[in-house]
């Protein structure tokens, strides 16, 4: 593994035999960290939003899932 830092980015080079599933999980985590790096949201706000989204999804899909 080679890690290189430039003025604008960090470059990580891995051998081609690295497990791609594990690598995808790492990339997903890093994407999340990048997306939330400047967030001022509190965990209670995030929890409330998640609850609201789940409730809306359930309301929209309940009819096709339970008959």
C-alpha positions, -999 to 999 in steps of 0.1 A, spaced: 0 0 0 13 35 -9 -2 66 6 7 99 -11 -4 134 0 -5 162 -25 -16 198 -20 -52 189 -30 -57 153 -21 -45 120 -5 -39 92 -29 -40 56 -17 -27 29 -40 -36 -7 -32 -26 -40 -49 -52 -54 -73 -58 -85 -51 -74 -64 -23 -109 -76 -13 -133 -53 -32 -162 -58 -8 -141 -47 22 -127 -18 1 -162 -7 -9 -172 -6 28 -142 16 35 -150 39 6 -187 41 17 -175 51 52 -150 77 38 -178 91 16 -200 95 47 -172 112 66 -166 136 38 -203 144 34 -208 150 71 -175 168 79 -190 202 80 -223 193 95 -236 209 126 -265 185 130 -270 170 164 -277 133 168 -312 140 181 -319 159 148 -306 130 128 -327 106 147 -358 127 143 -352 130 105 -346 92 102 -379 85 121 -398 109 98 -383 93 67 -391 58 78 -427 68 87 -432 83 53 -418 53 36 -440 30 56 -471 50 49 -463 50 11 -455 12 9 -476 -4 36 -505 -11 12 -483 -31 -12 -465 -50 15 -495 -60 37 -526 -73 21 
